[in-house]
Amino acid sequence: MIVKTKKYALDKKAYMRAGLKNVLKDQWWVILIALAISAMTFVVPSNWWWIGALIALTLYVLFWVIQFAGVTQLEQSKMLFEKLSYEIDSRQILIKLNSKQGMPMKWEQIKRAWIDKNQIVLVVNKAQLMLFPLNVFKTQNEIKFIETILKRKGLIKE
């Protein structure tokens, strides 16, 4: 079975939210470092440890927000935000610019995936994602088929 999506343009804000969620999920341990810095208050009593930890954590999150905002502005990634359609099967994802131009992406290139209440997110690397809003699929069976593929490939847990 081949799932053909409707043609759609990726929303830049949704891309930034999903990218930040992916980074924070992947690098959750950064919060532990901030807690360790703030715990220094018990060794050397000072409120500056709390302030420093909060500033460091804020700068870290701000760094990633700027990274994802920058991706949406770059000329190289301009194609990501154009109207594209996709053909998804168990072998590959075919990214189609039009009926004659397209680029295949093998499932081996996808590192992880998750399904929200309104989108399917495929993580290619830390800064590159593929988002599929659920409304680009024609039927609920197509969504279930893609979910089955993701489970078989080990990209999402059951």
Backbone as JSON, one array per atom type, in Angstrom:
{
  "sequence": "MIVKTKKYALDKKAYMRAGLKNVLKDQWWVILIALAISAMTFVVPSNWWWIGALIALTLYVLFWVIQFAGVTQLEQSKMLFEKLSYEIDSRQILIKLNSKQGMPMKWEQIKRAWIDKNQIVLVVNKAQLMLFPLNVFKTQNEIKFIETILKRKGLIKE",
  "N": [[0.84, -1.19, 0.0], [0.51, 2.21, -0.79], [0.73, 5.34, 0.63], [-0.55, 8.38, -0.18], [-0.07, 11.73, 0.36], [-1.88, 14.83, 0.75], [-0.99, 17.84, -0.96], [1.02, 20.06, 0.81], [2.29, 22.86, 2.71], [4.89, 23.08, 5.03], [4.4, 24.25, 8.29], [6.11, 26.89, 9.78], [6.2, 27.62, 12.51], [5.17, 25.35, 13.76], [7.15, 23.56, 13.06], [9.32, 24.63, 14.49], [8.39, 24.3, 17.14], [8.13, 21.48, 17.31], [10.78, 20.75, 16.81], [12.12, 21.89, 19.02], [10.87, 20.48, 21.07], [11.8, 17.92, 20.44], [14.59, 18.22, 20.86], [14.67, 18.86, 23.6], [13.55, 16.56, 24.64], [15.46, 14.73, 23.87], [17.79, 15.68, 25.08], [17.42, 15.78, 27.9], [18.95, 15.67, 30.17], [20.28, 18.04, 30.57], [18.81, 19.63, 32.24], [19.35, 18.41, 34.65], [21.99, 19.19, 35.03], [21.65, 21.93, 35.43], [20.23, 21.79, 37.83], [22.21, 20.67, 39.44], [24.08, 22.75, 39.47], [22.57, 24.7, 40.78], [22.33, 23.42, 43.2], [24.67, 23.92, 44.42], [24.29, 25.95, 46.14], [23.94, 24.93, 48.66], [26.47, 24.21, 49.38], [28.19, 26.46, 49.1], [26.75, 29.05, 50.39], [24.7, 31.1, 48.58], [22.63, 33.13, 46.59], [23.27, 33.46, 43.99], [23.96, 31.11, 42.7], [21.51, 29.88, 42.06], [20.49, 31.83, 40.36], [22.47, 31.86, 38.36], [22.23, 29.22, 37.37], [19.63, 29.31, 36.35], [19.92, 31.28, 34.39], [21.8, 30.0, 32.71], [20.32, 27.75, 31.84], [18.21, 29.03, 30.54], [19.63, 30.34, 28.48], [20.54, 28.1, 27.09], [18.13, 26.93, 26.12], [17.27, 29.09, 24.59], [19.32, 29.17, 22.69], [18.71, 26.87, 21.14], [16.17, 27.56, 20.23], [16.83, 29.71, 18.58], [18.39, 28.33, 16.71], [16.48, 26.68, 15.41], [14.76, 28.63, 14.46], [16.48, 29.87, 12.71], [16.86, 27.85, 10.8], [14.45, 27.92, 9.48], [14.77, 30.21, 8.01], [16.94, 29.96, 6.31], [18.4, 29.67, 3.05], [19.1, 27.18, 2.02], [17.37, 25.4, 3.3], [14.96, 26.14, 2.37], [13.37, 24.67, 0.67], [12.15, 22.81, 2.33], [9.94, 24.1, 3.36], [8.23, 24.6, 1.3], [5.33, 23.92, -0.77], [4.72, 20.59, -0.72], [4.19, 17.17, -1.65], [3.79, 13.83, -0.42], [4.71, 10.42, -0.8], [4.26, 7.56, 0.86], [5.52, 4.45, 1.74], [6.32, 1.07, 2.76], [8.98, 0.84, 2.11], [10.19, 3.35, 1.6], [10.1, 6.96, 1.85], [8.76, 9.13, -0.38], [9.49, 12.24, -1.41], [7.79, 14.68, -3.0], [8.04, 17.27, -5.26], [6.66, 18.0, -7.54], [4.69, 16.26, -10.03], [6.7, 15.12, -11.56], [9.18, 15.6, -10.37], [11.04, 14.49, -7.63], [12.27, 13.18, -4.47], [13.66, 10.38, -2.98], [13.52, 9.09, 0.37], [15.03, 6.93, 2.5], [13.87, 4.65, 5.01], [15.82, 4.05, 6.84], [17.16, 6.38, 7.33], [15.68, 7.75, 9.14], [15.62, 8.53, 12.51], [14.0, 8.5, 14.81], [10.55, 8.61, 15.86], [7.37, 10.15, 16.55], [3.91, 10.33, 17.49], [1.58, 12.8, 17.72], [-1.47, 14.33, 18.93], [-2.28, 15.73, 16.73], [-0.4, 15.48, 14.67], [2.2, 13.71, 12.86], [5.51, 13.08, 13.58], [8.68, 12.77, 12.22], [11.98, 12.16, 12.98], [14.9, 13.1, 11.55], [17.52, 14.02, 12.04], [19.1, 15.82, 14.75], [18.42, 18.46, 14.13], [16.74, 18.34, 11.94], [13.58, 17.65, 10.81], [10.6, 15.86, 9.86], [7.35, 16.71, 9.41], [4.03, 15.65, 9.54], [0.97, 16.78, 9.35], [-2.1, 15.47, 10.6], [-4.3, 15.99, 9.04], [-3.53, 15.91, 6.37], [-3.74, 13.43, 5.39], [-5.88, 11.11, 3.72], [-7.64, 9.19, 4.8], [-8.46, 7.58, 7.94], [-7.41, 5.06, 8.01], [-5.05, 5.24, 6.54], [-3.42, 6.67, 8.3], [-3.23, 4.81, 10.37], [-1.89, 2.8, 8.99], [0.61, 4.02, 8.5], [1.42, 4.32, 11.14], [1.68, 1.64, 11.82], [3.83, 0.93, 10.13], [5.84, 2.52, 11.31], [6.01, 1.31, 13.81], [6.85, -1.28, 13.11], [9.35, -0.69, 12.03], [10.62, 0.04, 14.3], [10.63, 2.62, 15.23], [8.8, 3.91, 16.82], [7.52, 3.14, 20.06], [5.41, 0.49, 21.19]],
  "CA": [[0.0, 0.0, 0.0], [1.22, 3.49, -0.84], [-0.06, 6.44, 1.17], [-0.25, 9.64, -0.86], [-0.6, 12.85, 1.13], [-2.24, 16.04, 0.02], [0.12, 18.79, -1.06], [0.94, 21.05, 1.88], [3.53, 23.54, 3.1], [5.2, 22.9, 6.45], [4.27, 25.46, 9.1], [7.39, 27.19, 10.43], [6.05, 27.59, 13.97], [5.01, 23.95, 14.15], [8.48, 22.98, 12.91], [10.14, 25.09, 15.62], [7.88, 23.65, 18.36], [8.48, 20.06, 17.27], [12.23, 20.66, 16.94], [12.48, 22.17, 20.41], [10.41, 19.34, 21.85], [12.72, 16.82, 20.17], [15.88, 18.48, 21.53], [14.49, 18.76, 25.05], [13.34, 15.15, 24.95], [16.73, 14.04, 23.63], [18.83, 16.17, 25.99], [16.78, 16.07, 29.18], [19.96, 15.69, 31.21], [20.74, 19.41, 30.76], [18.1, 20.11, 33.43], [20.09, 17.89, 35.82], [23.17, 20.03, 35.21], [21.16, 23.17, 36.04], [19.93, 21.47, 39.23], [23.48, 20.49, 40.14], [24.65, 24.09, 39.7], [21.8, 25.37, 41.82], [22.56, 22.73, 44.47], [25.89, 24.48, 45.02], [23.84, 26.87, 47.18], [24.1, 24.26, 49.94], [27.9, 24.14, 49.67], [28.59, 27.85, 49.29], [25.46, 29.74, 50.4], [24.55, 32.31, 47.77], [21.52, 33.05, 45.63], [23.81, 33.55, 42.64], [23.95, 29.77, 42.1], [20.19, 29.72, 41.46], [20.39, 32.77, 39.25], [23.37, 31.37, 37.31], [21.65, 28.02, 36.78], [18.47, 29.73, 35.58], [20.43, 31.97, 33.21], [22.41, 29.0, 31.82], [19.25, 26.96, 31.24], [17.51, 29.92, 29.6], [20.49, 30.52, 27.31], [20.56, 26.83, 26.36], [16.87, 26.82, 25.38], [17.28, 30.17, 23.61], [20.22, 28.73, 21.62], [18.0, 25.95, 20.26], [15.1, 28.31, 19.57], [17.48, 30.46, 17.5], [18.8, 27.36, 15.68], [15.32, 26.27, 14.61], [14.28, 29.82, 13.75], [17.43, 30.07, 11.61], [16.61, 26.85, 9.76], [13.3, 28.36, 8.68], [15.15, 31.37, 7.19], [18.05, 29.64, 5.41], [18.11, 29.4, 1.64], [19.24, 25.73, 1.78], [16.22, 24.67, 3.82], [13.75, 26.77, 1.84], [12.56, 23.63, 0.06], [11.36, 22.14, 3.37], [8.73, 24.86, 3.67], [7.42, 24.76, 0.1], [4.24, 22.95, -0.86], [5.2, 19.29, -1.17], [3.36, 16.01, -1.34], [4.62, 12.69, -0.03], [4.22, 9.06, -1.02], [4.87, 6.78, 1.93], [5.28, 3.02, 1.78], [7.19, 0.39, 3.73], [10.38, 0.92, 1.66], [10.75, 4.69, 1.57], [9.23, 8.13, 1.78], [9.08, 9.86, -1.59], [9.16, 13.65, -1.27], [7.5, 15.1, -4.37], [7.84, 18.69, -5.53], [5.55, 17.94, -8.5], [4.5, 14.88, -10.49], [7.91, 14.61, -12.22], [10.36, 15.79, -9.54], [10.91, 13.97, -6.28], [13.48, 12.66, -3.85], [13.33, 9.33, -2.02], [14.21, 9.05, 1.66], [14.92, 5.59, 3.06], [13.47, 4.61, 6.43], [17.03, 3.96, 7.67], [17.6, 7.74, 7.65], [14.83, 8.25, 10.23], [16.16, 8.08, 13.8], [12.94, 8.32, 15.8], [9.27, 9.2, 15.44], [6.29, 10.16, 17.53], [2.61, 10.74, 16.97], [0.81, 13.67, 18.61], [-2.9, 14.3, 18.62], [-2.56, 16.39, 15.45], [0.67, 15.35, 13.68], [3.2, 12.64, 12.94], [6.82, 13.71, 13.47], [9.8, 11.87, 11.95], [13.23, 12.84, 13.29], [16.0, 12.68, 10.69], [18.63, 14.28, 12.95], [18.72, 16.74, 15.82], [17.89, 19.73, 13.62], [15.93, 18.14, 10.75], [12.37, 16.89, 11.11], [9.53, 15.81, 8.87], [6.07, 16.78, 10.1], [2.86, 15.34, 8.74], [-0.3, 17.02, 10.04], [-3.0, 14.36, 10.32], [-5.3, 16.35, 8.04], [-3.04, 15.72, 4.99], [-4.06, 12.06, 4.99], [-7.26, 11.04, 3.24], [-8.47, 8.37, 5.68], [-7.88, 7.14, 9.21], [-6.66, 3.84, 7.73], [-3.7, 5.63, 6.12], [-2.68, 7.02, 9.52], [-2.94, 3.54, 11.06], [-0.88, 2.12, 8.2], [1.9, 4.66, 8.78], [1.75, 3.96, 12.52], [2.15, 0.25, 11.76], [5.19, 0.96, 9.56], [6.74, 3.08, 12.32], [6.21, 0.28, 14.85], [7.67, -2.36, 12.52], [10.72, -0.19, 11.87], [11.17, 0.29, 15.63], [10.79, 4.07, 15.42], [7.98, 4.24, 17.97], [7.25, 2.01, 20.94], [3.98, 0.13, 21.19]],
  "C": [[0.89, 1.25, 0.0], [0.26, 4.58, -0.35], [0.39, 7.71, 0.47], [-0.9, 10.77, -0.06], [-1.08, 13.96, 0.19], [-1.01, 16.94, -0.02], [-0.04, 19.84, 0.03], [2.31, 21.66, 2.14], [3.69, 23.39, 4.61], [5.12, 24.23, 7.18], [5.55, 25.68, 9.89], [7.3, 27.14, 11.95], [5.9, 26.17, 14.48], [6.36, 23.23, 14.08], [9.37, 23.36, 14.1], [9.69, 24.42, 16.92], [8.3, 22.19, 18.41], [9.99, 19.87, 17.42], [12.69, 20.89, 18.36], [12.05, 21.03, 21.32], [11.35, 18.15, 21.68], [14.05, 17.01, 20.9], [15.75, 18.33, 23.04], [14.23, 17.33, 25.48], [14.65, 14.37, 24.86], [17.8, 14.43, 24.65], [18.23, 16.64, 27.31], [17.78, 16.25, 30.31], [20.51, 17.1, 31.47], [20.06, 20.02, 32.0], [18.8, 19.62, 34.69], [21.34, 18.72, 36.08], [22.77, 21.35, 35.87], [20.82, 22.94, 37.51], [21.2, 21.28, 40.05], [24.15, 21.83, 40.43], [23.89, 24.79, 40.8], [21.96, 24.7, 43.18], [23.84, 23.21, 45.15], [25.55, 25.5, 46.1], [24.04, 26.25, 48.56], [25.56, 24.13, 50.35], [28.44, 25.54, 49.99], [27.31, 28.69, 49.23], [25.49, 31.06, 49.63], [23.4, 32.1, 46.8], [22.02, 33.1, 44.2], [23.88, 32.19, 41.96], [22.61, 29.52, 41.4], [20.05, 30.6, 40.22], [21.25, 32.3, 38.07], [22.81, 30.15, 36.61], [20.45, 28.37, 35.9], [18.9, 30.44, 34.29], [21.02, 30.97, 32.21], [21.34, 28.17, 31.12], [18.46, 27.78, 30.21], [18.33, 30.13, 28.33], [20.55, 29.26, 26.45], [19.29, 26.69, 25.51], [16.81, 27.88, 24.29], [18.19, 29.83, 22.43], [19.47, 27.84, 20.64], [16.83, 26.62, 19.55], [15.68, 29.08, 18.38], [17.91, 29.52, 16.37], [17.62, 26.99, 14.79], [14.71, 27.45, 13.88], [15.19, 30.1, 12.55], [17.21, 29.1, 10.48], [15.45, 27.3, 8.89], [13.64, 29.52, 7.75], [16.22, 31.06, 6.15], [17.58, 29.3, 3.99], [18.15, 27.89, 1.36], [18.01, 24.95, 2.23], [14.89, 25.26, 3.35], [12.8, 25.73, 1.25], [11.68, 22.91, 1.09], [10.01, 22.8, 3.59], [7.91, 25.22, 2.44], [6.3, 23.73, 0.12], [4.77, 21.67, -1.48], [4.13, 18.25, -0.91], [4.29, 14.84, -1.09], [3.91, 11.4, -0.41], [4.99, 8.17, -0.05], [4.5, 5.32, 1.76], [6.3, 2.37, 2.71], [8.67, 0.42, 3.33], [10.99, 2.29, 1.85], [9.65, 5.74, 1.71], [9.67, 8.91, 0.55], [8.57, 11.29, -1.43], [9.0, 14.21, -2.67], [7.25, 16.6, -4.44], [6.69, 18.87, -6.53], [5.48, 16.5, -9.01], [5.76, 14.28, -11.12], [9.17, 14.71, -11.36], [10.1, 15.3, -8.12], [12.23, 13.44, -5.76], [13.08, 11.57, -2.85], [14.14, 9.48, -0.72], [13.96, 7.67, 2.26], [14.54, 5.67, 4.53], [14.68, 4.53, 7.35], [17.54, 5.34, 8.08], [16.81, 8.34, 8.82], [15.34, 7.65, 11.55], [15.06, 7.71, 14.81], [11.67, 8.96, 15.26], [8.34, 9.28, 16.64], [5.03, 10.68, 16.87], [1.91, 11.55, 18.05], [-0.67, 13.53, 18.27], [-3.22, 14.92, 17.27], [-1.45, 16.28, 14.41], [1.51, 14.11, 13.92], [4.54, 13.32, 12.69], [7.87, 12.62, 13.27], [11.09, 12.67, 12.15], [14.33, 12.26, 12.42], [17.32, 12.86, 11.45], [18.18, 15.35, 13.94], [18.03, 18.0, 15.3], [17.01, 19.57, 12.38], [14.79, 17.18, 11.07], [11.47, 16.86, 9.88], [8.22, 15.76, 9.65], [4.95, 16.49, 9.11], [1.61, 15.63, 9.58], [-1.29, 15.92, 9.66], [-4.04, 14.7, 9.26], [-4.8, 16.24, 6.59], [-3.3, 14.3, 4.49], [-5.55, 11.98, 4.66], [-8.17, 10.27, 4.2], [-7.72, 8.04, 6.97], [-7.05, 5.88, 9.0], [-5.23, 4.15, 7.28], [-2.83, 5.99, 7.33], [-2.3, 5.76, 10.28], [-1.87, 2.75, 10.32], [0.52, 2.69, 8.47], [2.35, 4.34, 10.21], [2.27, 2.53, 12.59], [3.56, 0.17, 11.19], [6.18, 1.45, 10.6], [7.02, 2.07, 13.43], [7.09, -0.85, 14.33], [9.13, -1.95, 12.37], [11.38, 0.11, 13.22], [11.36, 1.78, 15.92], [9.9, 4.61, 16.54], [7.73, 2.97, 18.77], [5.75, 1.74, 20.96], [3.29, 0.41, 22.47]]
}
